[in-house]
């Protein structure tokens, strides 16, 4: 497992704020980078590619990647939208996004919240919708 040193602290800080609003969400080191989970289900993974690059997207330089779950209605649209989005083929509902200086963090918050809703038990997803 890696530590989070491969993800810039500013990115981790922004994601911590977003995920801190989600009931029972917690973070932990992943095999590379950092992931956020609800119960035992991962809804967000962020890491920086290295010299091995990414298996999901063809990039010339290392990049910060975020993978997340998308609801059925958004999955196809995001997967075919093109940069900064890409389809991660390790799960049936997983999409990725390159995070860079042009990232829209309001959009990231919406995507992460939707991903949480996909993975969370109904009771917790309902609490989120109800604004508790």
BELWO-V333645 format. One record per backbone hydrogen bond with DSSP energy under -1.0 kcal/mol. NH is the residue of the N-H (numbers start at 1). CO is the residue of the C=O. If there is no record, write none. Layout:
NH/CO + NH/CO
This chain:
2/30 + 7/4 + 12/8 + 13/9 + 14/10 + 15/11 + 16/12 + 17/13 + 18/14 + 19/15 + 20/16 + 21/18 + 22/19 + 25/22 + 26/37 + 28/35 + 30/33 + 34/46 + 35/28 + 36/44 + 37/26 + 38/41 + 41/38 + 43/36 + 44/36 + 45/67 + 46/34 + 47/65 + 49/63 + 53/50 + 65/47 + 66/97 + 67/45 + 68/95 + 70/93 + 74/71 + 75/71 + 78/74 + 79/75 + 80/76 + 81/78 + 85/82 + 86/96 + 88/94 + 94/91 + 95/68 + 96/86 + 97/66 + 98/84 + 99/64 + 103/100 + 108/104 + 109/105 + 110/106 + 111/107 + 112/108 + 113/109 + 114/110 + 115/111 + 116/112 + 117/113 + 118/114 + 119/115 + 120/116 + 125/121 + 126/122 + 127/123 + 128/124 + 129/125 + 130/126 + 132/127
